[in-house]
Amino acid sequence: MLFIATSNSIASLPPELRRRFTLGTFFFDLPTAEERETIWGIYLKKYDVSGDLPDDEGWTGAEIKECARKAHRLRMTLAEASRYIVPVSRSAAEQVKALRQMASGTFISAATPGLYRYEEEMAARGRRVIRRNELLTILAPPRSEA
């Protein structure tokens, strides 16, 4: 028998229950840009909407689905519908960060082989970045003269 469960607060589960998950405990982080593109493809087709995609940095799959659904039901563009979406990465940023820190080194990554690793330096390098309304300056590395 295979048992699959989800939880946003695995710390509340007693250790004797958690150890029953013999195949491992996986951590699903926010989707990457490539993963979000795939999710958009699913929901654009399902809700028969098209157009320019909004800025979806830090969005979950559920937020992408809701944007496409709103655009379809309210007959508006995706950009207009996106104005009614507040990503959990923004509304609960500290909780998302705490989950990532708790999962780092203790759970298997659902996206890449091996343990999940969250380091603030990784986020600063651009792998999985949650940006708030702030000015961001990106400096290109110096070119080597050959």
HUMOJO-V102221 format. One record per residue. N is the residue number from 1. RES is the residue in three letters. OMEGA is omega in radians with two decimals (NA if undefined). NEAR is the number of other ideal C-beta (glycine too) atoms within 12 Angstrom. D_CENTER is the distance of its C-alpha to the mean C-alpha in whole Angstrom. Layout:
N&RES&OMEGA&NEAR&D_CENTER + N&RES&OMEGA&NEAR&D_CENTER
//
This chain:
1&MET&3.10&6&30 + 2&LEU&-3.13&8&26 + 3&PHE&3.13&12&24 + 4&ILE&3.14&11&20 + 5&ALA&3.05&15&19 + 6&THR&3.13&14&15 + 7&SER&3.03&20&15 + 8&ASN&-3.12&19&13 + 9&SER&-3.09&12&16 + 10&ILE&3.13&22&18 + 11&ALA&3.14&18&20 + 12&SER&3.09&11&22 + 13&LEU&3.14&17&23 + 14&PRO&-3.11&10&26 + 15&PRO&-3.13&12&27 + 16&GLU&3.06&8&29 + 17&LEU&-3.13&15&27 + 18&ARG&-3.10&19&24 + 19&ARG&3.10&12&26 + 20&ARG&-3.14&16&27 + 21&PHE&-3.00&21&24 + 22&THR&3.11&10&26 + 23&LEU&3.09&13&23 + 24&GLY&3.06&19&21 + 25&THR&-3.04&29&18 + 26&PHE&3.08&24&14 + 27&PHE&3.09&31&11 + 28&PHE&3.12&27&8 + 29&ASP&3.06&33&5 + 30&LEU&-3.10&37&1 + 31&PRO&3.06&28&3 + 32&THR&3.12&24&6 + 33&ALA&3.13&21&9 + 34&GLU&3.13&13&11 + 35&GLU&3.10&23&9 + 36&ARG&3.11&31&8 + 37&GLU&3.10&18&12 + 38&THR&3.14&16&13 + 39&ILE&3.09&28&11 + 40&TRP&-3.13&32&13 + 41&GLY&3.13&20&16 + 42&ILE&-3.02&18&16 + 43&TYR&3.03&31&16 + 44&LEU&3.12&26&18 + 45&LYS&-3.10&15&21 + 46&LYS&-3.07&16&21 + 47&TYR&3.08&26&21 + 48&ASP&3.06&14&24 + 49&VAL&3.12&32&22 + 50&SER&3.13&16&22 + 51&GLY&3.14&21&22 + 52&ASP&3.12&16&20 + 53&LEU&3.10&26&17 + 54&PRO&3.03&29&15 + 55&ASP&-3.04&21&13 + 56&ASP&3.13&35&10 + 57&GLU&3.13&28&8 + 58&GLY&-3.14&32&6 + 59&TRP&3.00&36&6 + 60&THR&3.06&29&5 + 61&GLY&3.13&26&7 + 62&ALA&3.13&20&10 + 63&GLU&3.06&32&10 + 64&ILE&3.11&39&11 + 65&LYS&-3.11&28&13 + 66&GLU&3.10&28&15 + 67&CYS&3.13&39&15 + 68&ALA&3.12&36&17 + 69&ARG&3.11&23&19 + 70&LYS&3.13&26&20 + 71&ALA&3.14&33&21 + 72&HIS&-3.04&24&23 + 73&ARG&-3.08&15&25 + 74&LEU&3.11&18&26 + 75&ARG&3.11&14&27 + 76&MET&3.12&21&25 + 77&THR&3.09&20&23 + 78&LEU&3.12&32&19 + 79&ALA&3.11&19&19 + 80&GLU&-3.13&19&22 + 81&ALA&-3.10&31&19 + 82&SER&3.12&28&16 + 83&ARG&3.14&16&19 + 84&TYR&3.14&19&18 + 85&ILE&3.02&30&14 + 86&VAL&-3.08&17&13 + 87&PRO&3.09&30&10 + 88&VAL&3.11&23&9 + 89&SER&3.09&31&8 + 90&ARG&-3.07&25&11 + 91&SER&3.14&17&13 + 92&ALA&-3.05&19&13 + 93&ALA&-3.12&22&12 + 94&GLU&3.12&15&14 + 95&GLN&3.09&17&13 + 96&VAL&3.13&27&10 + 97&LYS&3.14&25&12 + 98&ALA&3.09&16&14 + 99&LEU&3.13&27&12 + 100&ARG&-3.14&31&11 + 101&GLN&3.12&22&15 + 102&MET&-3.09&22&16 + 103&ALA&-3.06&29&14 + 104&SER&3.11&23&15 + 105&GLY&-3.11&16&18 + 106&THR&3.13&21&19 + 107&PHE&3.10&28&16 + 108&ILE&3.10&22&16 + 109&SER&3.10&25&13 + 110&ALA&-3.05&21&12 + 111&ALA&-3.08&23&11 + 112&THR&3.13&18&14 + 113&PRO&3.06&11&17 + 114&GLY&-3.14&15&18 + 115&LEU&3.04&19&17 + 116&TYR&3.10&28&14 + 117&ARG&3.03&25&14 + 118&TYR&3.07&28&13 + 119&GLU&-3.12&16&15 + 120&GLU&3.11&16&15 + 121&GLU&3.09&12&17 + 122&MET&3.13&17&15 + 123&ALA&-3.14&25&13 + 124&ALA&3.11&14&16 + 125&ARG&3.02&12&16 + 126&GLY&-3.13&15&13 + 127&ARG&3.11&22&11 + 128&ARG&-3.05&34&8 + 129&VAL&3.01&23&9 + 130&ILE&-3.11&32&9 + 131&ARG&3.00&22&12 + 132&ARG&3.12&16&15 + 133&ASN&-3.13&11&18 + 134&GLU&3.12&9&20 + 135&LEU&-3.11&7&22 + 136&LEU&3.09&13&20 + 137&THR&3.14&6&23 + 138&ILE&3.12&11&22 + 139&LEU&3.10&6&25 + 140&ALA&3.08&6&26 + 141&PRO&-3.13&7&27 + 142&PRO&3.12&6&31 + 143&ARG&3.10&6&33 + 144&SER&3.12&5&35 + 145&GLU&-3.13&4&38 + 146&ALA&NA&3&40
//
